[in-house]
Amino acid sequence: MSADEWLARWREGRIGFHREAVHPALERYWAGLGLAEDAKVLVPLCGKSRDMRWLAANGHPIMGVELSPLAIEQFVAQHDLPIQRYRRDGFDCTRQGRIELWCGDFFHFQVDHAVELGGFYDRAALIALPPPTRQRYAHHLAQLLLPGVRGLLITLAHDDPERGPPYSVDAAEVERLLVPNFEIEPLESAVGEDGLRESVWALTRRGPRV
């Protein structure tokens, strides 16, 4: 999916991947990662996910990266809290409370921010990307994280190659993409009522290979 197609989805409201509730796997497994209470959490391709509110309410500063300015505006409109806006490293940034949202291309997000990040959360980033882009994403994510940084990954798998996003990313692909730079631990996997297999993974950044 091109950037223009992604932006068009937000303009047209074709965002079936968005959840109005906090993901239950986040609530179940986040504490088990053992992150520092004030660890800054990277949320790639964050959309307007309510999961960021949950993470912030649990003490984490959030650094979300999202291409669509409409997604960011819809997110901050959910709460009547003060907003700060500024430019940083070529991104339009919006801060609301503990949550800082960077509007722009995730692949232009700079590696020098790695020292700020103590965790990450990917519910809908890897599965939002078509196959040719997923390898690039996995490599860039690894570049952004220091060894030992942990996070959660949630994937979906289905048998329709024409469907997406969310695209199908099965266990074999998760291992192929991430094992070079991450220790991966499967936490759960189940088929939902929609016929999609949802899997949850704990990831730990290895070092120093990228």
Secondary structure as UniProt FT lines:
FT   HELIX           3..12
FT   TURN            16..17
FT   HELIX           24..29
FT   HELIX           31..33
FT   TURN            37..38
FT   STRAND          41..44
FT   TURN            47..48
FT   HELIX           51..57
FT   TURN            58..59
FT   STRAND          62..66
FT   HELIX           69..76
FT   TURN            77..78
FT   STRAND          84..88
FT   TURN            89..90
FT   STRAND          91..96
FT   TURN            97..98
FT   STRAND          99..103
FT   HELIX           106..108
FT   HELIX           111..116
FT   STRAND          119..122
FT   HELIX           126..128
FT   HELIX           131..144
FT   TURN            147..148
FT   STRAND          150..157
FT   TURN            161..162
FT   HELIX           171..178
FT   TURN            179..181
FT   STRAND          182..191
FT   TURN            193..194
FT   STRAND          197..205
//
